[in-house]
Amino acid sequence: MSKRPVVVYGANGFSGRLIAEFLREYNTPFIAAGRSAARVKQVLDHVPGIESADFEIVETAGTLEDLGRIFDGAKVVCNTAGPFIYNGPRVIEAALKAGCHYIDIGGEQAWIREVAENWGEKFRERGLLAAPATAFMCAVSDAAARLCLQSGAIDTLETVTMFKGIPTFGSTQTIFAVIQTDAYYLEQNQYKAWPRASRYDVAIPGYLQTQLALSWGGFPQPVWFKNHPQVANVRSMGGLLDRHIMEGVAATEKLFEDQIRPLPKADREKKLAEMANAVQAGTPPRENPREQRTIEVVVGRGSTDYAQCVVFGTCCYRQTGLLQAFAAHHLVHAAPQKVGFASPAEAFGHREILRVLEEHGLAKVRFTS
């Protein structure tokens, strides 16, 4: 069906709108697909300069067959429809059947593990890329980690990703959905389970007070480095630069363990969705760079070597929109650096990712070793 090389699935959402905005800047034609054509149009009408973009709005039922029809003829699928542990499998399957590269904005470790284990080899055999988590909270720290690895005999990585802002409806749904999943860190190249409902105080450069971070499903980094020849240990944490909100999330994790985890799976998922809807049901306003700040801290250690990369940034959702558009534009015109399952930095280059963020004024890198 597609006469355009990129399909943005879930274009009616906050992140879908931002991807469309940056695809317009890259002059990359795209299909904006969603469950409601009217809703997609309403969202895209707010994109500055959208009248000059080459795009088409397509309504889809979201079934495997319908997605395959829409993806047919395209080169890249940008999937924004989370939570990905629920919605990802049929989208990535449709992308593979249509012969498309697949990228998404999810950072759910359970989903990243599923892609690595069930889809990586299938995509590699067809010369296609499967790069979930091409987004803020994942791709930026991935790039920063690769920078640290080049500085010496680093075998241990710790990453913390924090942002100040208002989580979107989709992000809130994901935050609650991953509470029920198992979270792992990497220790001597083996997965180890994070203690459930645990909280961690972390020191963040540029802030006098410590911040409250959670394992939040584990993050993708332990999966990306699982079989890395140099890295043996990875721990990743994150959260919001708002201790009050994080106290609430931590309390919710404790409530889940005590009262909701014993329920049947369907009841657990229903209860979590209801809780997420009660927290955030609307679309947040456009980000303000003076308010919505981000920070990524990556510390690398070896026996005697040390490196630290800090990425000060702003507007986490704009970072995600830019990274998706950058990756899609690249894949339209050139092959990725790695096919099959890959991290964003493996697929597109860590310096390239950091450079594009800096070029758009969304991040600044500080590196010491």
N, C-alpha and C positions, 0 to 999 in steps of 0.2 A: 504493500500500500504506500509506504513512505516515499515521497519524492524529496525529502529533506534528510540530512545525515544524522541529526540528533533528535531523540525523543526525550522530553522531560515528563516523566510520569509522576503525577501528583502536583501538577502545575498550579492547582488551585490553592496551594498552601503558601505559607510565608517564605519558606526556602525556595520553592518553585518559582515564585515571583522574582527573587533575587538572581536565580540562575538565568532566567529569561533576560533580566536587565543586563547581565554581563555577557550573555551570548549576543545580544544586540551590539554591545561594544566590540566584540570580536568579529562582527559581521558574519556570524555563523547561523545559517537557516535551521529552524527547529520546529518540531511538532510539540504543542502544549497539550498534554493528555490528562484527563481527569474524569471523575465519575459524573460531573455536571458541566456541560459546555458553558452554560450560563454563568456558573460560578467561576470557571476558568477565565472567561471574558471579563467578568467583574474585577477579578484580581489583576489581570494583565493590563486593563485600562488604566491602572494607577502607575504603571511603569513609565518613567520619563522617556519620551521619545519613541515609544513602542510603535508608533505609526510608521517609523522608518525601518523596522525590523522585518525580516523575511520569515514569517511563521504561519502556522495553521493550528486552529483549535480543533481537537478531536475528543469526542465523548466516548468513554469506554465503560463497559460493565465490570472490568477488572478481572475477567476470567482468563484462564491460560490461553484459550482459543482466541479471544478477542484481543488480548495483548499481543499475541503472535501476529495477528492481522495488522495491527498498528506498527509493530516493530519491523515487519518485513520490508526490506529495502533500505533500512537505516544502517548506520555504522556504530552508533553509540546510544546506549540507554542510560539516562540519568534518573535513578530511582530515588524519590524523596518520600515515599509512602511508608512510614513506620507505624508502629513498632515493627522492626524487620524480622524479629523472631516469629511474628504472625504473618506479615505480608510479603516478606522477601522471597520465599521459595518459588512462588508461581511467577514472579517477575523475572528472577534470574533464569528460571527454566525457559520462559518465553524468549528471553534475550539470546540464550544459547541456541535454541531451535531456529531463531531468525538470523543467526550468524552475526550478532552484535557484541561489541565490547560492553561490559557492564561496570558501572560505577554507582555508588550510592552515598548517602550522607549519614548512615547509621554508625554508631560506635559501640553497639552492643556486643560484648565479647562472645556471648553464646552464638550470635549470628555469624561473627567473624570465624569462629571455629567451624561452624557448619559449612561455610563457603570453602574454607581451606580443606576440609576433609571430604566433602561431597561434590564440590564443583570445580576445584582447582585443576585437577587432571583433565577433566572434560573440556574445559576452556583451553588448556595448553595444547591438547591434541588438535584443536581447530585453529590454533594460532591467535586466540582471542584473550583479552585481558579481563580478569575479574578482580576489581579493586574496590571492595567496600570500604567505608570510612574515609572517603576522599572529602574531608570536611574538617572544620575546626574541631578541636578537642582530640584530634587523632593525627591528621596529616602534618600539622605544624610541629608537634612534639616528635613525630616520626622523623621529619627532616632535621630537627635540632639534634636528635639522638645520633643520626648518621654523621653529623658534623663532629660530635664528640668522639665518635669511634675513630676518626681519622687523626686524632691528636696523640695517640699513643696506645699502649697495651691495656685498653679498657675492656673489662669483661663483665662489669656490673652497671646496670642503668636504673636510676630512679627518676620517675617523671611525675610532675604535678601540673595539672591544667585547671585554671580557675578563670571565671568570667563574672562580670557584673552586668546584669541585664534582666529582662523579663522572658522566661522560657515561653516558647510558643505552645500552642495546643498539642502539636505533634511531639515536641520535646517532653512535655509533661506526661503524655501518654507513655512515652518510652521510659522515662524515669521510673514510673510506677511499674511498668511491665517487667523491667530487668530486676526488680527487687526479688522476684521469685527464682531467678536463675542462679546457677553456681558461678562464683567469681574466682579466678585463679591468678596467681603470680607465678613467676618462673624462678626456680631454684635449682642450680646445676642441671639446667636443660630439661627439668621435669616440672609439670604443673603441680602447684601446691594450692590448696584451697584457702582463700582469705577467711578469717573468722567472721561468722555471720553477725550482722547488726553491730559492727564495730566502727569507731570513729577515731580520727587521727588529727592531732594538731600539727600544722606544717608552717615552717618559716618561709615567707615569700619575699623576695627582694622588692624594695620599694614600699613596704608596709611595715609599720612598727608593731602592730598586733599580729599574733599568729592567726592563721585561718583554719577553719574546720573543713577537712577533706574526708571523702569516703571512697571505698573501692569501686562503687557504682557499677557493679557488674563485671569489673575486672579490667576494662579497657582493652583495645586491640593489641597493644605493644607486646605482651607476652606471647601472643600467637605469631606475630610477625617475626619475632626473634627465636622462636621455639627451636629451630634447627640451624641457627646461625653459627658459623664456624668460630666466631670470636666471642659472642655474648653468651654468658651462662645464666645470668640472674637479671630479672626485670621485675620491678614493682611500679605500678602506675595507680595514681589516685587523682581525684579532682572534685570540683564542686563550684558553687557560686561564691563570689566575694561578698557574701551577706550572711553573717553568722546566724542571724535569726532564722532565715530560710533554711539553712543547713541543719540547725537544731531540729526544725520541723521534719525534714527528710529523715534524719537519724531516728527520730521518735517513730516515724512511720515504719521504718525498717524493723524496729523493735516490736511494734504492734503486729506487723506481718508475721514475724517469727512466733510470737506468742499466741495469736488468735486466728490468723488466716492460712498459714502454711498447712495446718492439719486438714483443711477443707479439700474436697475433690478438685481436680485441675480446672474444670469448667467454672466451678464456683469461685475459685481463687482468681481466675482471670476476670470474671464479671465484677467481683468486689474491687479489684485493683482499678479497673476501668472507671467504675463509679467514683472511687476516691480521686482519680485523676481529673475527671470531669468537674468535680466539686472545687478543685483547686484552680483550674484554668480552662475556661470554655471559650475564650475569645482570641482575637488576633492582636498581638501587641503593636504599639505604634512603631513607625520607622525608627531605626536606631540613631542615637545621637552620639557622635564620637567623643564628646566631652563627658558623657555619662557611662556609656557601655564599654568598659575597659576589659582587656583580657591579659593574661600572663601565662606563659608556658615556661616551666623550669625543668631542665634535664641535667642531672648530675651523673657523670660517668666516673667509675673507679676501677683501677686495677690493683695489683699488689702495691705498687708505688706510684703509679700514674693517676692523674686526676684531670677532669675537664668539666666545665659547666657552661651551658648555653641557656640564656634567658631571652625569651622573645616577648617583648612588650607590645601589646596590640590594642586594637579597638574594634568594636562592632563584630562580634563573633558570627552572626548570621550573614553579614556581608562577606566575611572571610570565606564562609562555606559557599556562598553563591559564586564568588570569584574562583575558588578552587575547582568547583564543578565545571564552570565554563572554560577555564584554562585547560583542564584535563580533556574535556570534550573536544575543544578546538584542536588540541594536539592530536587526538586520536583520529580526527577527520583528515588530517594532513600528513600524519606520520605514524609509524609503528611505535608501540610502547617499548621501553627499555627491557621489559620482561613480560612474558605472556603467562597465562594461567593465573593462579592466585598470587597477588602481589600487594605490597603496601604501596601507598601513593608515592613515597620517595623512591622505592624500587622501580616503579612504573614510569615516573616522570623526572626523577632526579631531585635530590634534596636541596641542592643549591638553586635549582630552577623554581621550586616551590617557595622557598624563602624570598627569592628575588621578586617574584610576581607580587607577593604580598607587600614587599617594601615599595615596589614601583607604584602601587596604588595607595600608598600611605596608610596601610592597615596594620603594619607591623614594623618593628625595629629589632634587630638581632644584636645581642651583647654576648660575646664569647670570651672565656678565659680558660687557661690551662696551665 
